[in-house]
């Protein structure tokens, strides 16, 4: 698949269903880091997260009989809300399998977009396995959060927008979970700005893709609890995102839970906007890398803003 071309095609396809989100210059973070910092606000996306792009592109790709049969998916929240949103827009029945520790805010977000919710297991891997089982038994299409070319192409449309919103970037920082966001966005941006430095970041508590890239193979690693629940969990062994991430990620940064927490508080204070833990991971990486980024034009993808009041209270304690 010629990914940059499929990303351009996705951008045209999904345009009626999603928002072109702002790319804003941050005076506060530019002063703090000595870099020229730009935030891409996917927290302003229709479901509060970038995931609406990939889910919409995937559902639009389905044949009429597949749409009529309905779809299933698994999610800790943002992907589920995205599938529910796109399914609602296209009149497709959808069921989302979630682990029992799913965030209350993200569960509520899924429900408000009309998803049927099924709770299964204590982590996203088990919920995903159940959803795939149901898919095989029922013939309903399984919508992967990242391991799908149409999903990754949809996420990559962020790159198309960024290209149209600025004169170029020296580096961009993107949080890494299953790799669909950075795989798609980086593939497009490197096709138009070959010299851009692609920085992938994850919490130390759950960095399966980053450790896998270093090992040269997909690892089965246990994830510890993290504020960055949107990036937490494992990577499928045959994931199409793995070889792409190996190619496009130039450097990686791991951040601690305290660094994520402090970055989130700083962002809320300086930018007067909410962000979720996965986005806080990218802000934490920006702060951690500030000495290396001085004088450079740096983009940071604020991948989502779906954070519960309970988490905000914990942050501010």
N, C-alpha and C positions, 0 to 999 in steps of 0.2 A: 504493500500500500504506500503510495506517494503521500506521506503524511501532510506536508505543508499544503498540497493541493486539496486534500480531503478536509483540512481545517478551513480553508477559504470557502469551500462548498458548504461546510457546516455553518459558517458565519452567515451565509445567505439564507440557509434553511431555517435556522432558529431565530432569526432577527425579529419576526413578528411576535415571538413568545417571550423574549427575555429583554432585560434592560442593558443598554450600553452604559456601563458603570463609570463613575468619574475616576480620572487619574489626577490626584491633587498634589500640589507642591507643599511640603511641610517645612515651614520656617523654623519651628521648634526643634525638629529632629535634624534639620540641616545644621543648625547652630550647635546642637549637642554632639554631632558626629564629625563635623567638618566636611561632610559630603553634601551633594545636592540631592536631597531625598524626595522621592515621589511615591505616594501610596496609591495603589490600585484598589478601589473600594468595592470588592465583591460582597462586602457586608451590606451593600445597597441593592444586591440582586433580588429578584422577585421572591425567592424563598429565604433570603438572608444568607445565601451561600452560593459559591461558584457552581455547585453541583447541578443546578438547574440547566446549565448549558449542555452537559454530557447526556443527562437523562432525556432531555427534549430531543437532542439529535438522534439518540438511539431509537426512541419511540417513533419518530418520524420515518425512520428507515424500515419499519416493519411492514410486511405485506398486510393487505386488508383482512385476510383470514386470521393472521396472527394477532392483529389488533382486536378482532372480534372474540378471540379466545381468552383475552386477558393476559396480564403479566404478573410475575412474582419477583420479589427482591429481598435483600437483607440489608440492614443498616443500623448504625448507632444514632442516626438522626438526619443529618443533612441530605444524604443520598435518598433516604426514604421520602423525605419531604419533596425532593426534586422529582422523583418518580411519580409521586402522588399528584403533584402540580401538573406535570406534563400529561399524565394519564387523564386527569380531569379536563384539561384543555382539548384533548383529542378524543374524549368519550370512551376511554379504555378502562376496563375493570382492573384494579390492582390490589395485591396483598403484600404487606411488608412484614418480614420476620425480624424481630429485634431481640437482643439479649436482655436479661432481667435487670441489668444495671444501667440501662439506657438513661440519659439525662432527661429529667422531667420537662425541661424547656423544649428539647428536640422532639420528644414524644408528642407534646402538645402541638408543635409545629406540623408534624406529620399528620396528626388527626385533623387539623384545621383545613388541610388540603384534600381531605376525603379518603385517606388510605384506610384499608382494613388492616388492623394490627394484630399480629400473632406473636406472643412472647415465647421464646424457646432458648434454653441454655443460658450459661453464665458468661459467655463472651461472643464476639461477633463471628468468630470462626464456626461455632456451633450453630448459630442462627443462619449463617450462610449455607452450611451443609444441609440444613433442614429445607431451606428455600430451594436449593438445587434438587433435592429429593422430590419435593412437591412438583417442581418444574418437569422433571422426567416422567413422573406418574401421570400428570394432568395434561402434558403437552403445552402448558403455558410457557412463554419465553421468560427465561431468567435474565434480569437486568443487573449486570455486574456493576459495582461501584467504580471499578477502574480497569478490569481485565477485558476490554472490549474496544475494538478500533473506533467504533462510532462514538462511544463515551469519551475516549481520549481525544478524538478530533473535536468534539464539542467543548471540552475543557480548554483545548488549544486556541479557541476563538478569543480568549483573553489576550493572547499575543497579537491577534489581528487588530484588536481595539487599541492596545498600547502603541502599536506602530503608527496608528492614525492620530494618536493624542500627544506625541512628543517627537522631538528631533533625533532621538536616539538615546540609548543608555549604555553605560560602561559595564554595569552589573545589575543583576536582579536576584532577589532573595525570595525563595518559594519553599513553603513547608512540604515535607515529603511523608506520605503515608503509603498508599498502594502505588503511587507514581503516576497516576493519570494526569494530575494537574501540572506537575513539572514536566512530565514527558511530552504532553501536548504543547504547552506554552513555550517550552524551550525549543522544541523542534521547529516551531514557526519562527520564533524570534531569531534563532541562529541562521535560518534561511534568508533573513533580510538584514540582520546585523551579525555577520559571522564572528566578529571579535568579542561579542558580549560574554561576560563571565557569569556562568550560571551557578548560583550558590544554593545548594539544597540543605535544608535544616530539619532536624527532628529532635524531640525530647530524648534525653539519655535513657529515660524509662521505657521508651518504645521506639527503636530506630532500626527496624528489621531491614528495610530497603537499603539504608546506608551501610549497615554491617554486611549485608549480602553483596553489595557492589565491591566492598573491600575484599571479601572472600572469593569473589568470582563465581558465586553460585547462590541460589536462593536458600537462605537458612531458615530453619524452624526454631525460632527463638521465643521465649516467653516474654510477654510485655507486662511491665508493672503499671499500676495506676498512674495516670498523668492528667494534668489540666488540658492537655492537647488531645482530647478524646477523638477529635475528628481525624487525626492521623494515626491513632493507636491500632495495634493488631498486626497480624501476619500478612505475608504476601504469598499468593498462590504460586506453586512450583513452576507452572507453565505460563506464568503471566507475561503477556506481550509487552507490559511496561518495563520489565526488568532489563532486557537488552537495550531498550531505548534510553532508560535512565543511565545505564552504564556508559552510553555514548555522549549524552548531552550534559550530565552534571559534571562541572569542572572542579568544584570543591564542595566539601560538606562541613557542616557545623552541628555539633551536639550541644544542647543547652539543658541546664538543670531545671527542676521544678521551681526553685526560688528565682532563677533568672527569668523564667516565663512569667511568674507572678509579678515580679517587679516591672517587667516590660509592659504587661497589661495595665498595671496601675499608672505607669508613666504615660502610656498612650491615651488612656481615658482622661487623664489630667490635662495633657497638652493638646489633644485633638478634639476633646469633648464629644467623643463617639464611643459606642460599645464595640467590643471585639471578643471573639471566642478564643479558647486556648490555642487552637491550631494557628490562628493569626498572631496570637501573642508569641508563639514560637518563632515566627519570622521576624517580629520586632526585636525579640531577645537576641536573635542572630545578628541583626543590624547593629545593636548596641555592642555586642561582643566583638564584632569585626571592625569597629569604627576606625581603629588606627590604620588598618589596611585599606579602608575605603575613602580616606581623606582626599578631597579634591575631585572625586569621581561622581558621575551622575548615576544614582542608584535607585532602582525600582524595588518596591516591597509589595508583594501581593497580600492584601488583607482578605484572606480567603472566606471569612464568614463572621457574622455578628450574633449568632444564636447562642446566647449565654443566659443561664437561669439567674433569677434574683438570689437564690441560695449561694451560687458560686460567686456572685458579686459581693455578697455579704462576707463570705470567707476571704476573698481577696482583700477586702478593706479592713479586716480585723487587725 
